[in-house]
Amino acid sequence: VAPPFKEAEFDIIYGEGISKVGDMLDLAVNLEIVEKSGSWYAYNSERIGQGRENAKRFLADQPEMCAEIENKVRMAYGMKPTAEKAPAETAPSTNS
């Protein structure tokens, strides 16, 4: 969660656990991938929500944009981006 003697903040949602979208949104704002102006959040000049909770809800409803932002955050920290499609989203194989 955090190295010794450091602080870490994150949302814990009942029935969900640690909010991945909220954590990713905070990191994206810190890296200036997502712009924050007052209470508005924007990505690529498109407003995604007024207030953090609305921005989180928007990203949860827009998985493609959320994955794009997550990949940019991961690359900024020197990590490999996630796969373009999750295994459940791949086309089913046809066996004849």
C-alpha positions as CSV (number, residue, x, y, z in Angstrom):
1,V,0.0,0.0,0.0
2,A,2.8,2.5,0.9
3,P,6.4,2.2,1.9
4,P,7.3,2.5,5.6
5,F,6.7,6.0,7.1
6,K,4.8,7.2,4.0
7,E,1.1,8.0,3.6
8,A,-1.3,6.4,1.2
9,E,-4.9,7.5,0.6
10,F,-7.5,5.4,-1.3
11,D,-11.2,4.8,-1.3
12,I,-12.6,1.6,0.2
13,I,-16.1,0.9,-1.2
14,Y,-18.4,-1.4,0.8
15,G,-19.0,-4.5,-1.4
16,E,-16.3,-3.5,-3.9
17,G,-13.1,-3.1,-2.0
18,I,-10.5,-0.6,-3.0
19,S,-11.8,1.7,-5.8
20,K,-9.5,1.0,-8.8
21,V,-11.2,3.8,-10.9
22,G,-10.8,6.3,-8.1
23,D,-7.2,5.4,-7.5
24,M,-6.5,5.6,-11.3
25,L,-8.2,9.0,-11.5
26,D,-6.1,10.4,-8.7
27,L,-2.9,9.2,-10.3
28,A,-4.0,10.5,-13.7
29,V,-4.6,14.0,-12.2
30,N,-1.2,13.9,-10.5
31,L,0.5,13.0,-13.8
32,E,-1.6,15.7,-15.6
33,I,-3.1,13.0,-17.9
34,V,-6.6,14.1,-16.7
35,E,-7.0,17.8,-16.2
36,K,-8.7,19.2,-13.1
37,S,-10.0,22.7,-13.2
38,G,-11.9,23.7,-10.1
39,S,-14.3,20.8,-9.5
40,W,-14.3,19.8,-13.2
41,Y,-12.3,16.8,-14.6
42,A,-11.4,16.6,-18.3
43,Y,-9.6,14.2,-20.5
44,N,-8.5,15.3,-24.0
45,S,-10.5,18.5,-23.5
46,E,-13.7,16.5,-22.9
47,R,-15.3,17.1,-19.6
48,I,-15.8,13.8,-17.8
49,G,-17.5,15.0,-14.7
50,Q,-18.0,17.8,-12.1
51,G,-16.6,16.4,-8.9
52,R,-14.6,13.3,-8.3
53,E,-17.5,11.0,-7.8
54,N,-19.1,12.0,-11.1
55,A,-15.8,11.6,-12.9
56,K,-15.4,8.1,-11.3
57,R,-18.9,7.2,-12.4
58,F,-18.3,8.4,-15.9
59,L,-15.1,6.4,-16.3
60,A,-16.8,3.3,-14.8
61,D,-19.5,3.7,-17.6
62,Q,-16.8,4.3,-20.3
63,P,-14.5,1.3,-20.1
64,E,-12.6,2.1,-23.3
65,M,-11.7,5.6,-22.0
66,C,-10.9,4.2,-18.6
67,A,-8.5,1.6,-20.1
68,E,-6.8,4.3,-22.2
69,I,-6.2,6.5,-19.2
70,E,-5.0,3.5,-17.2
71,N,-2.5,2.6,-19.9
72,K,-1.1,6.1,-19.9
73,V,-0.7,6.0,-16.2
74,R,1.0,2.6,-16.3
75,M,3.4,3.8,-19.0
76,A,4.2,7.0,-17.0
77,Y,5.3,4.8,-14.1
78,G,7.3,2.5,-16.4
79,M,4.9,-0.4,-16.3
80,K,3.5,-2.4,-19.3
81,P,0.1,-1.3,-20.5
82,T,-2.8,-3.7,-20.0
83,A,-4.0,-5.9,-22.8
84,E,-6.3,-4.2,-25.3
85,K,-9.1,-6.7,-24.7
86,A,-9.8,-8.8,-21.7
87,P,-10.0,-12.6,-22.3
88,A,-13.8,-12.5,-21.8
89,E,-14.1,-9.9,-24.6
90,T,-12.3,-11.9,-27.3
91,A,-14.2,-13.6,-30.0
92,P,-15.2,-17.2,-29.2
93,S,-13.4,-19.8,-31.2
94,T,-15.4,-22.0,-33.5
95,N,-14.6,-25.7,-33.4
96,S,-15.9,-27.8,-36.3
